[in-house]
Amino acid sequence: MNMRTLVVFTALLLAACGNRGDLKPAAGESLPPKPYGAVATPAPADLTKAPPQTRPTRSDEVLRSSEERRSDEFDLPPQ
């Protein structure tokens, strides 16, 4: 068995281990309880969707002018 065959075989094995079905709770289990303050229990698709706070938008704002720093009242010399 040469190296190329081994690499192709390994790639095929790794490609075959992905699951593309819908998420469902395990047999005999239920979905997590409704979050505090929520109107309804979220569906599995809602649980896997990242909220906007975890993926903030990029800010390309450029600093246009230098600004003086305000004084830091907690920047005290050692005692």
Residue pairs with C-beta under 8 A, 6 or more apart in sequence:
22 44
23 44
23 45
23 47
23 48
24 44
25 31
31 41
31 42
31 44
31 47
32 41
32 47
33 41
34 40
34 41
34 42
35 42
